Every structure is written in structure tokens, then in C-alpha cells.
Amino acid sequence: MAVNTNMRVLIVDDFSTMRRIIKNILRQLGFNNIIEADDGTAAWEILTKDQVDFIISDWNMPLMNGLALLREIRSNPAHRHIPFLFLTSRTEARDVALASDGGVSGYLIKPLTIKALSETLNSVFESNFERDFDMLKAEIRTLCAGKKHDKAEELLSAFERTHPAQATRIRLERVHLLMDL
């Protein structure tokens, strides 16, 4: 499966040098729609104002750390489907378990290489699609029951941008949504 390099990627790290390294590697992989935040609080502000399709975040940051950001994202219906990759120096099994329990999509240990990021991106977008699509369909049913069809359509559109290879299946779900209208 090819990863959609047109998706909007948010890099969250308190070190500008690390953000620049990640950005350069993403550009080498074909990504150009990249925005940055220097901590979880700044990232959350971006998420409330901008469309984001994928997040790469450090764990250790001031104000709001990466785990708190992940939990905030997963608890918010508008953002819970955004794939979230930890890129961190934390190697303890307990930390990996906390991230997994929090709903992280992938976990990479620093230092970062282009090969490791490329393989992880492919893995994240292949393995998470079915689970995320099931969660999205459940959320759409809830939104439609509450007559929030515009929000359901927004979620489907964002999901399709993140998973263009699955556009046919996602569009079929859009047809179901329209039939419910």
C-alpha cells in the first residue's frame, strides 16, 4: 500500500533541530504538506483550527507531553481517527504499553532514519485501516443518529485523504450516509 504523501502531517517536538530532521526526512519521502508545533498544547491549538491527517510526536515536552496529547486526541470524536506516531527516546516497556493503551498507531525510537520512518509509515497505514474504519463507521452512525450529517461527512472526507488507496470503500460508506439522509 502506498502512503498518501499529500496528507497534512503535524510534527510535534520541543526541539527545533529534531523537527527539522523529521521534516527533511519526510520531504525525502515525498511529503510537502508539513506543519510544526513545539509542544502538545501548541499541537492541540493547531488541531482545533486546521486539518491534520497524521501526527508525529515526541513524548517528553513541556506544557503538554506527547502521551497527554495522544489521550486528548483519542478522547475527541473529531480527531480520534488521526494516525499518531510516537518518535521518542523512551524505550521502557512500560512506556510502550502506556502508548499502546492510549491508542498510538506506531512507535519509533530515536535516532530516526529514513528507512525506519518509511517502514513505519507503511505499517501504520496498512495495519490501522481496518480498525480505524470500523471505529469511523461507528462514529458516523452516532453522528447520523444525532442529525450531525455534516460532521459525519467531514470525518469521511478526512479519512479518505489519509487512506486514498481505500477511496472506493470509503465512498461506499459515504453512499450509506447519504441514504440515511
ABEGO torsion letter per residue (X at the ends): XBBBAABBBBBBBABAAAAAAAAAAAAAAGBABBBBBABAAAAAAAAAABBBABBBBBABBBGBBAAAAAAAAAABAAAAABBBBBBBABABAAAAAAAAAAGBABBBBOBBBAAAAAAAAAAAAAAAAAAAAAAAAAAAAAAAAAGBAAAAAAAAAAAAAABAAAAAAAAAAAAAAAAAX
